[in-house]
Amino acid sequence: MKYYYLSWDNRGNATIAKAPPGTLGIELAPKLQDRNELPFELLVDKGELLDYQPNTIAWPLMSDKLKNILTYYLTGSESLSWVNARVVTGDKSVNYYIPRFDKSLDVLDTTKTIFAGNNFVVKACISIEKASRYSYFSLPDLPFTSRIIVSEKIKDCVTLNNLTGMRFELVAAR
């Protein structure tokens, strides 16, 4: 099985959803420990909203369609919850979702993964044996992270359904 980083597609001029000035994801994360909704709206000045929406917090911001695909492939043992986010553009308000990874999963081949201080993953190598039961997970980081990995099944489903705003980068696996 192949695994891919889920990344923002940075081709062209992407529409950016903006948090209030000075909002940092690292400072916001502890405030959302037991909440299921962002305490503010994200604003878009102009442009088309995407299924994987770039934003100034640099957290994964996902449309209903993308969330539904990911949820379909969850096994229930991922310990994943969703934080609701409102994105406002003009006179329209749209629901988006941010995944919160409530526990780290043992999915790395630690002999081939490159770590820095405090076990920070610099370059991941997925253990196919360990990860084979999951289709969607994050690197063992913080609960809110853009370092998300999806299986080839999810990549194919997203591509087949023409979801927008993302690209996939192959992750080393063995």
N, CA, C and O atoms as a DFTB+ gen file, in Angstrom:
696 C
 N C O
     1  1       0.848      -1.186       0.000
     2  2       0.000       0.000       0.000
     3  2       0.886       1.239       0.000
     4  3       1.958       1.246       0.606
     5  1       0.434       2.283      -0.681
     6  2       1.153       3.550      -0.730
     7  2       0.458       4.558       0.172
     8  3      -0.760       4.528       0.350
     9  1       1.268       5.455       0.738
    10  2       0.754       6.522       1.592
    11  2       1.263       7.856       1.069
    12  3       2.353       7.943       0.502
    13  1       0.448       8.908       1.271
    14  2       0.749      10.229       0.726
    15  2       0.510      11.305       1.771
    16  3      -0.432      11.228       2.560
    17  1       1.388      12.322       1.765
    18  2       1.089      13.528       2.525
    19  2      -0.034      14.249       1.805
    20  3      -0.022      14.362       0.579
    21  1      -0.996      14.732       2.557
    22  2      -2.056      15.584       2.028
    23  2      -1.577      17.021       2.205
    24  3      -1.397      17.485       3.330
    25  1      -1.373      17.721       1.094
    26  2      -0.825      19.079       1.131
    27  2      -1.724      20.027       0.350
    28  3      -2.533      19.609      -0.478
    29  1      -1.558      21.320       0.639
    30  2      -2.290      22.322      -0.138
    31  2      -1.680      22.399      -1.528
    32  3      -0.463      22.314      -1.695
    33  1      -2.537      22.560      -2.509
    34  2      -2.087      22.759      -3.880
    35  2      -1.732      24.233      -4.025
    36  3      -2.611      25.094      -3.995
    37  1      -0.461      24.520      -4.180
    38  2      -0.038      25.915      -4.218
    39  2       0.129      26.462      -5.626
    40  3       0.817      27.461      -5.836
    41  1      -0.502      25.807      -6.584
    42  2      -0.457      26.346      -7.952
    43  2      -1.476      27.470      -8.076
    44  3      -2.596      27.362      -7.576
    45  1      -1.091      28.524      -8.729
    46  2      -2.017      29.632      -8.944
    47  2      -2.171      30.492      -7.706
    48  3      -1.378      30.405      -6.768
    49  1      -3.183      31.309      -7.716
    50  2      -3.466      32.208      -6.600
    51  2      -4.598      31.642      -5.768
    52  3      -5.770      31.875      -6.063
    53  1      -4.256      30.914      -4.749
    54  2      -5.269      30.306      -3.895
    55  2      -5.942      31.354      -3.029
    56  3      -5.323      32.330      -2.606
    57  1      -7.201      31.132      -2.779
    58  2      -7.961      31.943      -1.845
    59  2      -7.536      31.545      -0.435
    60  3      -7.454      30.355      -0.131
    61  1      -7.267      32.513       0.424
    62  2      -6.822      32.240       1.787
    63  2      -7.923      32.636       2.765
    64  3      -8.423      33.760       2.722
    65  1      -8.297      31.715       3.644
    66  2      -9.239      32.021       4.719
    67  2      -8.430      32.613       5.875
    68  3      -7.459      32.011       6.331
    69  1      -8.831      33.781       6.340
    70  2      -8.029      34.524       7.309
    71  2      -8.653      34.504       8.700
    72  3      -9.833      34.804       8.884
    73  1      -7.821      34.143       9.668
    74  2      -8.190      34.233      11.077
    75  2      -7.976      35.673      11.526
    76  3      -7.353      36.453      10.806
    77  1      -8.481      36.041      12.701
    78  2      -8.189      37.394      13.208
    79  2      -6.678      37.630      13.282
    80  3      -5.923      36.700      13.566
    81  1      -6.235      38.852      13.032
    82  2      -4.793      39.151      13.057
    83  2      -4.148      38.683      14.366
    84  3      -4.721      38.827      15.446
    85  1      -2.950      38.122      14.242
    86  2      -2.209      37.676      15.414
    87  2      -2.598      36.294      15.923
    88  3      -2.040      35.827      16.917
    89  1      -3.538      35.634      15.267
    90  2      -3.956      34.301      15.703
    91  2      -2.923      33.271      15.258
    92  3      -2.646      33.131      14.067
    93  1      -2.361      32.556      16.218
    94  2      -1.381      31.516      15.932
    95  2      -1.945      30.163      16.345
    96  3      -2.481      30.002      17.442
    97  1      -1.813      29.194      15.445
    98  2      -2.321      27.864      15.727
    99  2      -1.755      27.265      16.993
   100  3      -2.480      26.615      17.747
   101  1      -0.465      27.470      17.243
   102  2       0.189      26.898      18.411
   103  2      -0.405      27.449      19.708
   104  3      -0.457      26.738      20.712
   105  1      -0.854      28.709      19.697
   106  2      -1.493      29.306      20.876
   107  2      -2.972      28.953      20.957
   108  3      -3.538      28.899      22.049
   109  1      -3.593      28.714      19.825
   110  2      -5.018      28.398      19.781
   111  2      -5.306      26.954      20.196
   112  3      -6.349      26.678      20.788
   113  1      -4.400      26.043      19.892
   114  2      -4.623      24.615      20.124
   115  2      -5.050      24.270      21.551
   116  3      -6.025      23.536      21.715
   117  1      -4.368      24.764      22.598
   118  2      -4.799      24.398      23.955
   119  2      -6.212      24.892      24.294
   120  3      -6.908      24.275      25.101
   121  1      -6.628      25.991      23.684
   122  2      -7.969      26.528      23.936
   123  2      -9.057      25.665      23.317
   124  3     -10.225      25.777      23.689
   125  1      -8.682      24.800      22.368
   126  2      -9.658      23.944      21.685
   127  2      -9.621      22.506      22.192
   128  3     -10.221      21.618      21.587
   129  1      -8.925      22.277      23.291
   130  2      -8.789      20.927      23.843
   131  2     -10.145      20.246      24.029
   132  3     -10.310      19.084      23.659
   133  1     -11.110      20.961      24.597
   134  2     -12.431      20.382      24.871
   135  2     -13.548      21.084      24.105
   136  3     -14.718      20.940      24.457
   137  1     -13.210      21.829      23.077
   138  2     -14.216      22.535      22.284
   139  2     -14.321      21.896      20.913
   140  3     -13.365      21.305      20.411
   141  1     -15.486      22.023      20.321
   142  2     -15.663      21.470      18.980
   143  2     -15.978      22.550      17.948
   144  3     -16.526      22.259      16.884
   145  1     -15.630      23.797      18.266
   146  2     -15.879      24.888      17.332
   147  2     -14.833      25.984      17.509
   148  3     -14.474      26.338      18.632
   149  1     -14.345      26.519      16.381
   150  2     -13.430      27.654      16.457
   151  2     -14.159      28.825      17.107
   152  3     -15.348      29.016      16.853
   153  1     -13.484      29.607      17.933
   154  2     -14.150      30.722      18.618
   155  2     -14.269      31.986      17.746
   156  3     -14.588      33.058      18.260
   157  1     -14.020      31.868      16.456
   158  2     -14.115      32.993      15.530
   159  2     -14.415      32.456      14.140
   160  3     -14.321      31.253      13.892
   161  1     -14.777      33.357      13.238
   162  2     -14.988      32.988      11.840
   163  2     -13.717      33.274      11.047
   164  3     -12.951      34.175      11.387
   165  1     -13.506      32.508      10.004
   166  2     -12.422      32.756       9.066
   167  2     -13.008      33.532       7.894
   168  3     -14.074      33.180       7.388
   169  1     -12.332      34.568       7.466
   170  2     -12.868      35.448       6.426
   171  2     -12.096      35.283       5.121
   172  3     -10.872      35.153       5.107
   173  1     -12.858      35.294       4.022
   174  2     -12.285      35.238       2.684
   175  2     -12.727      36.491       1.946
   176  3     -13.920      36.771       1.828
   177  1     -11.744      37.246       1.450
   178  2     -12.047      38.490       0.744
   179  2     -12.694      38.230      -0.606
   180  3     -13.716      38.830      -0.940
   181  1     -12.096      37.337      -1.377
   182  2     -12.600      37.052      -2.718
   183  2     -12.051      35.715      -3.161
   184  3     -11.107      35.190      -2.571
   185  1     -12.647      35.172      -4.199
   186  2     -12.156      33.921      -4.756
   187  2     -13.042      32.743      -4.405
   188  3     -14.006      32.856      -3.648
   189  1     -12.687      31.625      -4.975
   190  2     -13.466      30.397      -4.830
   191  2     -12.985      29.591      -3.623
   192  3     -11.784      29.429      -3.409
   193  1     -13.941      29.090      -2.839
   194  2     -13.588      28.219      -1.720
   195  2     -13.237      26.836      -2.253
   196  3     -13.825      26.360      -3.225
   197  1     -12.271      26.201      -1.602
   198  2     -11.768      24.905      -2.031
   199  2     -12.147      23.824      -1.024
   200  3     -12.552      24.128       0.098
   201  1     -12.017      22.582      -1.422
   202  2     -12.312      21.480      -0.502
   203  2     -11.235      21.332       0.574
   204  3     -11.526      20.905       1.690
   205  1     -10.009      21.681       0.243
   206  2      -8.912      21.722       1.207
   207  2      -8.434      23.160       1.205
   208  3      -7.582      23.546       0.406
   209  1      -8.996      23.951       2.116
   210  2      -8.902      25.399       2.067
   211  2      -7.658      25.933       2.788
   212  3      -7.526      25.738       3.996
   213  1      -6.742      26.606       2.070
   214  2      -5.607      27.248       2.741
   215  2      -6.109      28.317       3.709
   216  3      -7.138      28.953       3.478
   217  1      -5.361      28.501       4.793
   218  2      -5.783      29.457       5.811
   219  2      -4.577      29.956       6.579
   220  3      -3.503      29.358       6.522
   221  1      -4.757      31.057       7.300
   222  2      -3.634      31.681       7.998
   223  2      -3.238      30.959       9.279
   224  3      -2.199      31.283       9.855
   225  1      -4.011      30.010       9.738
   226  2      -3.624      29.217      10.917
   227  2      -2.716      28.065      10.497
   228  3      -1.987      27.512      11.321
   229  1      -2.759      27.707       9.221
   230  2      -1.986      26.590       8.657
   231  2      -2.432      25.250       9.234
   232  3      -1.622      24.340       9.414
   233  1      -3.718      25.139       9.519
   234  2      -4.320      23.871       9.927
   235  2      -5.135      23.338       8.755
   236  3      -5.572      24.119       7.910
   237  1      -5.348      22.024       8.687
   238  2      -6.172      21.470       7.611
   239  2      -7.627      21.912       7.782
   240  3      -8.258      21.635       8.803
   241  1      -8.135      22.588       6.787
   242  2      -9.509      23.099       6.788
   243  2     -10.233      22.400       5.649
   244  3      -9.925      22.618       4.477
   245  1     -11.204      21.553       6.004
   246  2     -11.791      20.623       5.039
   247  2     -13.279      20.859       4.830
   248  3     -14.026      21.141       5.767
   249  1     -13.681      20.734       3.579
   250  2     -15.099      20.864       3.226
   251  2     -15.871      19.639       3.698
   252  3     -15.285      18.633       4.098
   253  1     -17.193      19.744       3.644
   254  2     -18.070      18.598       3.942
   255  2     -17.705      17.396       3.083
   256  3     -17.622      16.274       3.581
   257  1     -17.486      17.633       1.783
   258  2     -17.192      16.522       0.864
   259  2     -15.912      15.798       1.253
   260  3     -15.876      14.568       1.267
   261  1     -14.861      16.549       1.567
   262  2     -13.604      15.926       1.956
   263  2     -13.746      15.219       3.301
   264  3     -13.268      14.096       3.465
   265  1     -14.392      15.859       4.252
   266  2     -14.602      15.232       5.569
   267  2     -15.370      13.916       5.419
   268  3     -15.039      12.927       6.072
   269  1     -16.390      13.902       4.565
   270  2     -17.183      12.683       4.373
   271  2     -16.356      11.545       3.781
   272  3     -16.516      10.393       4.185
   273  1     -15.487      11.850       2.842
   274  2     -14.613      10.816       2.270
   275  2     -13.692      10.256       3.349
   276  3     -13.555       9.040       3.489
   277  1     -13.062      11.147       4.110
   278  2     -12.147      10.701       5.159
   279  2     -12.878       9.886       6.227
   280  3     -12.378       8.855       6.677
   281  1     -14.047      10.343       6.624
   282  2     -14.830       9.640       7.643
   283  2     -15.219       8.243       7.177
   284  3     -15.241       7.307       7.977
   285  1     -15.523       8.095       5.909
   286  2     -15.892       6.794       5.356
   287  2     -14.782       5.765       5.577
   288  3     -15.060       4.592       5.827
   289  1     -13.541       6.201       5.487
   290  2     -12.405       5.281       5.593
   291  2     -11.868       5.119       7.015
   292  3     -10.938       4.339       7.222
   293  1     -12.416       5.822       7.990
   294  2     -11.949       5.679       9.365
   295  2     -12.359       4.319       9.927
   296  3     -13.430       3.800       9.615
   297  1     -11.490       3.754      10.758
   298  2     -11.781       2.456      11.378
   299  2     -12.447       2.622      12.737
   300  3     -13.079       1.689      13.234
   301  1     -12.313       3.792      13.339
   302  2     -12.832       4.024      14.680
   303  2     -11.741       3.992      15.734
   304  3     -11.965       4.425      16.865
   305  1     -10.580       3.492      15.391
   306  2      -9.489       3.424      16.370
   307  2      -8.468       4.549      16.182
   308  3      -7.412       4.522      16.813
   309  1      -8.754       5.518      15.343
   310  2      -7.838       6.627      15.087
   311  2      -7.886       7.699      16.171
   312  3      -6.971       8.517      16.264
   313  1      -8.937       7.711      16.991
   314  2      -9.128       8.757      18.012
   315  2      -9.097      10.140      17.370
   316  3      -8.302      11.000      17.751
   317  1      -9.959      10.333      16.410
   318  2     -10.052      11.578      15.665
   319  2     -11.377      12.255      16.003
   320  3     -12.422      11.607      16.060
   321  1     -11.319      13.549      16.222
   322  2     -12.543      14.330      16.386
   323  2     -12.451      15.538      15.459
   324  3     -11.388      15.821      14.907
   325  1     -13.551      16.241      15.290
   326  2     -13.614      17.343      14.328
   327  2     -13.990      18.635      15.031
   328  3     -14.869      18.651      15.893
   329  1     -13.324      19.713      14.660
   330  2     -13.638      21.049      15.142
   331  2     -14.318      21.793      13.997
   332  3     -13.774      21.888      12.897
   333  1     -15.503      22.314      14.264
   334  2     -16.240      23.070      13.248
   335  2     -15.617      24.450      13.064
   336  3     -15.174      25.082      14.022
   337  1     -15.594      24.896      11.827
   338  2     -15.077      26.225      11.503
   339  2     -16.015      26.862      10.488
   340  3     -16.429      26.222       9.522
   341  1     -16.342      28.124      10.715
   342  2     -17.182      28.872       9.778
   343  2     -16.281      29.728       8.905
   344  3     -15.443      30.482       9.400
   345  1     -16.469      29.597       7.593
   346  2     -15.743      30.419       6.638
   347  2     -16.759      31.343       5.986
   348  3     -17.759      30.893       5.427
   349  1     -16.492      32.631       6.064
   350  2     -17.412      33.638       5.538
   351  2     -16.763      34.316       4.341
   352  3     -15.638      34.812       4.412
   353  1     -17.501      34.321       3.246
   354  2     -17.066      35.005       2.035
   355  2     -18.256      35.781       1.486
   356  3     -19.275      35.198       1.116
   357  1     -18.116      37.089       1.438
   358  2     -19.232      37.918       0.976
   359  2     -20.435      37.726       1.880
   360  3     -20.353      37.930       3.091
   361  1     -21.552      37.332       1.285
   362  2     -22.772      37.120       2.064
   363  2     -23.022      35.640       2.349
   364  3     -24.118      35.260       2.761
   365  1     -22.003      34.806       2.128
   366  2     -22.153      33.362       2.291
   367  2     -21.296      32.882       3.457
   368  3     -20.161      33.323       3.639
   369  1     -21.870      31.961       4.248
   370  2     -21.151      31.336       5.353
   371  2     -21.158      29.823       5.123
   372  3     -22.215      29.230       4.906
   373  1     -19.979      29.204       5.171
   374  2     -19.851      27.784       4.841
   375  2     -19.196      27.050       6.003
   376  3     -18.238      27.546       6.596
   377  1     -19.719      25.856       6.330
   378  2     -19.123      25.021       7.372
   379  2     -17.908      24.281       6.823
   380  3     -17.962      23.681       5.750
   381  1     -16.827      24.332       7.567
   382  2     -15.620      23.560       7.301
   383  2     -15.268      22.795       8.565
   384  3     -15.873      23.010       9.615
   385  1     -14.292      21.903       8.465
   386  2     -13.932      21.049       9.582
   387  2     -12.417      20.922       9.691
   388  3     -11.708      20.825       8.689
   389  1     -11.945      20.924      10.923
   390  2     -10.525      20.756      11.217
   391  2     -10.384      19.460      12.010
   392  3     -11.026      19.308      13.049
   393  1      -9.553      18.518      11.541
   394  2      -9.368      17.283      12.305
   395  2      -8.493      17.524      13.540
   396  3      -7.497      18.247      13.491
   397  1      -8.900      16.894      14.647
   398  2      -8.096      16.922      15.872
   399  2      -7.696      15.476      16.166
   400  3      -8.547      14.619      16.404
   401  1      -6.411      15.226      16.144
   402  2      -5.892      13.886      16.396
   403  2      -5.658      13.764      17.893
   404  3      -4.700      14.318      18.432
   405  1      -6.550      13.027      18.560
   406  2      -6.546      12.966      20.018
   407  2      -5.538      11.975      20.592
   408  3      -5.324      11.945      21.804
   409  1      -4.921      11.167      19.742
   410  2      -3.820      10.312      20.206
   411  2      -2.882      10.058      19.033
   412  3      -3.290      10.076      17.872
   413  1      -1.629       9.824      19.362
   414  2      -0.634       9.491      18.338
   415  2      -0.710       8.009      18.039
   416  3      -0.818       7.187      18.949
   417  1      -0.654       7.673      16.778
   418  2      -0.685       6.269      16.365
   419  2       0.732       5.782      16.083
   420  3       1.571       6.535      15.590
   421  1       0.983       4.536      16.394
   422  2       2.274       3.914      16.142
   423  2       2.279       3.422      14.692
   424  3       1.868       2.295      14.415
   425  1       2.748       4.272      13.762
   426  2       2.725       3.945      12.338
   427  2       4.092       4.077      11.673
   428  3       4.234       3.786      10.485
   429  1       5.082       4.508      12.420
   430  2       6.391       4.778      11.820
   431  2       7.311       3.568      11.886
   432  3       7.268       2.779      12.830
   433  1       8.143       3.443      10.858
   434  2       9.275       2.535      10.902
   435  2      10.393       3.362      11.543
   436  3      11.044       4.161      10.871
   437  1      10.607       3.167      12.825
   438  2      11.533       4.020      13.565
   439  2      12.989       3.806      13.162
   440  3      13.837       4.649      13.454
   441  1      13.289       2.699      12.501
   442  2      14.670       2.481      12.048
   443  2      14.988       3.291      10.803
   444  3      16.157       3.566      10.532
   445  1      13.972       3.678      10.041
   446  2      14.180       4.436       8.797
   447  2      13.710       5.891       8.895
   448  3      14.039       6.701       8.029
   449  1      12.943       6.232       9.944
   450  2      12.481       7.608      10.135
   451  2      13.617       8.436      10.713
   452  3      14.379       7.963      11.556
   453  1      13.724       9.678      10.252
   454  2      14.741      10.590      10.769
   455  2      14.076      11.514      11.785
   456  3      13.087      12.185      11.490
   457  1      14.647      11.529      12.988
   458  2      14.112      12.337      14.091
   459  2      15.080      13.447      14.457
   460  3      16.288      13.336      14.251
   461  1      14.515      14.538      15.013
   462  2      15.312      15.595      15.633
   463  2      15.007      15.561      17.129
   464  3      14.396      14.608      17.614
   465  1      15.422      16.585      17.858
   466  2      15.174      16.645      19.302
   467  2      13.708      16.452      19.657
   468  3      12.822      16.812      18.882
   469  1      13.457      15.885      20.827
   470  2      12.106      15.603      21.331
   471  2      11.306      14.720      20.393
   472  3      10.083      14.844      20.321
   473  1      11.976      13.830      19.675
   474  2      11.329      12.892      18.752
   475  2      10.512      13.565      17.660
   476  3       9.534      12.994      17.179
   477  1      10.903      14.778      17.263
   478  2      10.235      15.451      16.153
   479  2      10.606      14.732      14.863
   480  3      11.784      14.494      14.595
   481  1       9.598      14.387      14.066
   482  2       9.829      13.657      12.823
   483  2      10.277      14.640      11.744
   484  3       9.531      15.538      11.354
   485  1      11.503      14.453      11.272
   486  2      12.041      15.278      10.188
   487  2      11.667      14.654       8.853
   488  3      11.167      15.338       7.960
   489  1      11.911      13.349       8.716
   490  2      11.556      12.628       7.502
   491  2      10.953      11.297       7.921
   492  3      11.612      10.456       8.531
   493  1       9.687      11.130       7.578
   494  2       8.961       9.934       8.004
   495  2       9.181       8.768       7.053
   496  3       9.354       8.941       5.846
   497  1       9.168       7.589       7.631
   498  2       9.071       6.352       6.873
   499  2       7.969       5.539       7.541
   500  3       8.087       5.153       8.704
   501  1       6.920       5.288       6.810
   502  2       5.762       4.585       7.347
   503  2       6.030       3.078       7.355
   504  3       6.545       2.522       6.385
   505  1       5.678       2.442       8.448
   506  2       5.704       0.984       8.506
   507  2       4.396       0.483       7.905
   508  3       3.329       0.688       8.484
   509  1       4.470      -0.165       6.763
   510  2       3.249      -0.650       6.106
   511  2       2.513      -1.622       7.014
   512  3       1.283      -1.621       7.065
   513  1       3.255      -2.444       7.724
   514  2       2.623      -3.401       8.644
   515  2       1.843      -2.680       9.742
   516  3       0.706      -3.049      10.035
   517  1       2.440      -1.658      10.350
   518  2       1.774      -0.929      11.437
   519  2       0.616      -0.061      10.929
   520  3      -0.418       0.050      11.587
   521  1       0.796       0.545       9.768
   522  2      -0.194       1.505       9.258
   523  2      -1.301       0.855       8.444
   524  3      -2.279       1.522       8.106
   525  1      -1.178      -0.407       8.124
   526  2      -2.102      -1.047       7.176
   527  2      -3.563      -0.999       7.610
   528  3      -4.450      -1.107       6.763
   529  1      -3.834      -0.843       8.875
   530  2      -5.230      -0.787       9.321
   531  2      -5.819       0.618       9.275
   532  3      -7.007       0.804       9.536
   533  1      -4.985       1.613       8.941
   534  2      -5.434       3.002       8.889
   535  2      -5.352       3.547       7.466
   536  3      -4.465       3.180       6.695
   537  1      -6.283       4.417       7.139
   538  2      -6.254       5.094       5.849
   539  2      -5.982       6.580       5.988
   540  3      -5.723       7.270       5.002
   541  1      -6.042       7.070       7.230
   542  2      -5.936       8.503       7.468
   543  2      -5.363       8.714       8.859
   544  3      -5.953       8.278       9.848
   545  1      -4.213       9.382       8.943
   546  2      -3.597       9.627      10.247
   547  2      -2.614      10.775      10.122
   548  3      -2.330      11.254       9.024
   549  1      -2.100      11.209      11.264
   550  2      -1.087      12.263      11.259
   551  2       0.218      11.685      11.769
   552  3       0.254      10.603      12.356
   553  1       1.285      12.425      11.534
   554  2       2.538      12.057      12.172
   555  2       2.368      12.312      13.665
   556  3       1.524      13.118      14.057
   557  1       3.153      11.643      14.505
   558  2       2.987      11.848      15.949
   559  2       3.453      13.245      16.359
   560  3       4.559      13.421      16.870
   561  1       2.611      14.208      16.131
   562  2       2.877      15.630      16.381
   563  2       1.940      16.130      17.461
   564  3       1.713      15.485      18.485
   565  1       1.414      17.291      17.190
   566  2       0.416      17.921      18.036
   567  2      -0.976      17.479      17.596
   568  3      -1.127      16.925      16.507
   569  1      -1.991      17.713      18.418
   570  2      -3.357      17.322      18.010
   571  2      -3.819      17.998      16.716
   572  3      -4.560      17.404      15.933
   573  1      -3.378      19.246      16.494
   574  2      -3.719      19.956      15.271
   575  2      -2.456      20.061      14.435
   576  3      -1.489      20.706      14.840
   577  1      -2.462      19.435      13.279
   578  2      -1.270      19.425      12.450
   579  2      -1.655      19.338      10.983
   580  3      -2.684      18.763      10.629
   581  1      -0.822      19.911      10.146
   582  2      -1.037      19.772       8.707
   583  2      -0.219      18.612       8.154
   584  3      -0.215      18.378       6.946
   585  1       0.471      17.886       9.024
   586  2       1.267      16.734       8.587
   587  2       0.390      15.490       8.599
   588  3       0.524      14.605       9.445
   589  1      -0.513      15.462       7.626
   590  2      -1.518      14.407       7.521
   591  2      -1.126      13.442       6.412
   592  3      -0.613      13.839       5.366
   593  1      -1.380      12.173       6.668
   594  2      -1.062      11.130       5.695
   595  2      -2.335      10.374       5.353
   596  3      -3.128      10.033       6.231
   597  1      -2.518      10.116       4.054
   598  2      -3.687       9.379       3.574
   599  2      -3.226       8.184       2.749
   600  3      -2.132       8.175       2.185
   601  1      -4.080       7.193       2.696
   602  2      -3.782       5.999       1.905
   603  2      -4.062       6.259       0.427
   604  3      -4.678       7.255       0.049
   605  1      -3.591       5.337      -0.380
   606  2      -3.850       5.420      -1.813
   607  2      -5.349       5.358      -2.110
   608  3      -5.813       5.970      -3.072
   609  1      -6.115       4.620      -1.285
   610  2      -7.568       4.550      -1.471
   611  2      -8.200       5.936      -1.360
   612  3      -9.052       6.306      -2.168
   613  1      -7.776       6.695      -0.356
   614  2      -8.326       8.037      -0.175
   615  2      -7.868       8.953      -1.308
   616  3      -8.669       9.716      -1.848
   617  1      -6.613       8.885      -1.665
   618  2      -6.103       9.693      -2.776
   619  2      -6.929       9.443      -4.031
   620  3      -7.344      10.387      -4.703
   621  1      -7.165       8.183      -4.347
   622  2      -7.928       7.833      -5.543
   623  2      -9.365       8.334      -5.462
   624  3      -9.908       8.819      -6.454
   625  1      -9.984       8.224      -4.296
   626  2     -11.368       8.680      -4.112
   627  2     -11.462      10.202      -4.255
   628  3     -12.380      10.709      -4.899
   629  1     -10.524      10.920      -3.663
   630  2     -10.497      12.377      -3.765
   631  2     -10.318      12.800      -5.222
   632  3     -10.989      13.717      -5.693
   633  1      -9.417      12.133      -5.926
   634  2      -9.161      12.443      -7.334
   635  2     -10.383      12.128      -8.189
   636  3     -10.766      12.927      -9.044
   637  1     -10.991      10.978      -7.966
   638  2     -12.176      10.567      -8.719
   639  2     -13.339      11.544      -8.545
   640  3     -14.114      11.773      -9.474
   641  1     -13.451      12.116      -7.347
   642  2     -14.543      13.047      -7.048
   643  2     -14.190      14.501      -7.321
   644  3     -14.963      15.401      -6.993
   645  1     -13.014      14.737      -7.928
   646  2     -12.597      16.084      -8.340
   647  2     -12.606      17.110      -7.210
   648  3     -12.997      18.259      -7.415
   649  1     -12.176      16.698      -6.020
   650  2     -12.089      17.657      -4.924
   651  2     -10.918      18.599      -5.190
   652  3      -9.951      18.237      -5.861
   653  1     -11.023      19.798      -4.659
   654  2     -10.099      20.869      -5.021
   655  2      -9.194      21.291      -3.864
   656  3      -9.518      21.088      -2.693
   657  1      -8.053      21.882      -4.221
   658  2      -7.196      22.532      -3.253
   659  2      -6.109      21.681      -2.642
   660  3      -5.430      22.127      -1.717
   661  1      -5.919      20.454      -3.137
   662  2      -4.908      19.598      -2.514
   663  2      -4.051      18.899      -3.543
   664  3      -4.410      18.748      -4.711
   665  1      -2.904      18.480      -3.053
   666  2      -2.014      17.636      -3.834
   667  2      -1.497      16.548      -2.910
   668  3      -1.647      16.628      -1.691
   669  1      -0.896      15.546      -3.494
   670  2      -0.433      14.390      -2.735
   671  2       1.050      14.159      -3.016
   672  3       1.484      14.174      -4.168
   673  1       1.815      13.946      -1.959
   674  2       3.249      13.656      -2.074
   675  2       3.490      12.298      -1.442
   676  3       3.105      12.057      -0.298
   677  1       4.124      11.421      -2.187
   678  2       4.405      10.070      -1.714
   679  2       5.283      10.109      -0.470
   680  3       6.275      10.836      -0.421
   681  1       4.909       9.313       0.542
   682  2       5.669       9.175       1.773
   683  2       6.462       7.868       1.685
   684  3       5.957       6.859       1.193
   685  1       7.687       7.896       2.159
   686  2       8.483       6.670       2.203
   687  2       7.779       5.647       3.090
   688  3       7.276       5.978       4.164
   689  1       7.753       4.409       2.627
   690  2       7.114       3.329       3.388
   691  2       7.832       2.033       3.091
   692  3       8.366       1.838       1.999
   693  1       7.841       1.148       4.072
   694  2       8.419      -0.174       3.858
   695  2       7.769      -1.193       4.767
   696  3       8.127      -2.370       4.730
